[in-house]
Amino acid sequence: MERNEFIKKSMAFGGIATIVPTMAMSHEKRAIKELFDQQEISEFVSAAHKSLEDTQKIIEAKPLLLNCTSQLAKGDFETAIGGASHMGRKDIADFLVSKGARLDIFNYTFLGYDDFVRKLITDHPHLLNAPGPHGFTLLHHAEVGERKELAAWLQEKGLAETFFKGVFG
């Protein structure tokens, strides 16, 4: 292969090697921008507070909403499983968990993972006073989950409130 031919082929290959990844990345950026709008998320989170049937219909139509988070007030984030938990809707929480919902300490408290919650609070005492969605506390979640022993333990540790008022402004 002659020198000029080598240079032309190298430049052509180099151009292709630059263009292809750039095209792939621009497609990836477009995919990232395709997000659920806040109304869709809020509708789903709201359904999970009160209606198993509506929650099931929404997840069937849009399964990727499962772990989306709404923000009711600045810093007040809530998922569907969070709404089901603080409303005492075990049927909805169990359904969401069966679909792969991500759990947090408030959900674990509501669902009865007492030993796990005790371990978390023992290792990280500041979690005792962490505000959940809308300001509901771990004590509230233990009470609506009918976790009497865990509720008593939380109170022994110093948690007296079921709701932290004004925490989100």
N, C-alpha and C positions, 0 to 999 in steps of 0.2 A: 504494500500500500504506500502510495506516495505521500509526502509530507502534507501537501495542500488538501488532499482527499481526507487524510487523517484529521486535520484541523476542522474541516467542514463537518465530518461525522461526529467529532467530539462536541462541537458547538451545538449541533442538532440534538444529540443525546442529552447534553447539559441543559438545554432549553426544556426538553420534555421532562427531565428529572426535576426541574424547578416548577413547571406548570402543574403537573399532576398533583403533587402534595398541596399546592396552593388551592387548586380546585376542590380537593377533598376537604380542606379546612374551611373553605367558604360554605360548603354544603353543611358541614358540622355546625358552623355558627348559625345558619338558618334554622337548623333543627333545635338548637338551644333556645332560640327566640320563640318557638312555638310553646307557649305556656298556657295553663289554665287561667282564665280570668278570675278575679276576686269573687265575682258573683257566683260562679260555678262552685268554687271552694266553700264559700259561705253557705250556699244551699245544701251542700253535702254535710258539712259540719252541723248545721241546724237540724237536718233530718236525723242525724245520729243522736241527737238529744231526746228524740221523742217517738220515732217510727222505725221499727225494724223493717217493715215492708218498703218504705221509701228508701231507706239506706241500702237495702238489697238491690232495688231497681237501679239506683244511681251507680252502684259499684258494678253491676252487670253491664251497664252501658259505658261506663268510664272507669275501668279498674285502676288506672293510674292516679286517680284522685285519693286513693286509700290513705296515703301518708301526707297529703297536702295540709298546710297549716293556714288558718285564717288569723287575722290580727284585728280584734275588735277595738282595741285602744292601743296607744303607743306602748309596745312591749308586752301586750296581753295576747300571747299566741295560744292557739287551740287547734287540736286535731279532732277528727271525728271520735277516735277512741277516748280522747280527753273529755269531750262533751258527754259521751255515754257514761263515762266513769263518774263524773261529778253529779250527773242526774240519777245515778243508781240504776242504770239500764244494763244489767248483766247480760240479757239476751242480745242486745246490740253489741256490747263489748266482746262477748264470746264470738259472735259472727265476724267482727272486724279482726279479731286475733286469728280466727281460722283462715282469713284471707291474707295474713301476714302483716297486720298493723304493728308498727313499732311502739314499744311500751316505754313508759317512764315511771319514776318512783310513785307518782300519784295513781297510775293505773295498777301498778303492782300492789299498792296499798288497798285499793278498791277490790281487786280480784282475789286477795287473800294470800299473797306471798309474804306472810308475816315474818318468817325467819330471814328472808332476803332483805326486807325493809329494815328490820332491826339491825342487821349486819351493816347495811349502807349507812344508817344513822349513827351507829357506833363508830364506824370508820370515818365518817364525815358529819360530825355533829351539826354543822351549819345547815344541813338539809332539813333539820327539824322545823325550821322556820321559813323554808322556801315557799313562796307563793305559787300556787298552781293557776290554771286558767281562771280568769276573773278575780283572783285572790283567794279561791278556795284552798284550804290547808289540807295537810295529810290527815288531820283529825276528822275533817269533814268526809274525806274519802273513806276512811276506816268506818265511820258511822253509817254512811249510805251503803257501804258494802257489808254491813252487819258483822264487822270484825271487832267484836267487843273487847277481847283480850288485847288486841293491838291498839285499840283506842285508849284503853286504860294505860298501856305501856307508854304511849305518846304523851299522855297527860302526866304520868310520873316523871317523864323526861323534861316536862315544863311547857308543853304545848297546850294552851288553854283555849285558843281561838279556833273556830271552824272557818272563819273568813277574815282576811286581812283587808280592811276597808281602805280605799284610796291608794292602794299600792301602785296602780297603773294610771294615776292622775285623775 
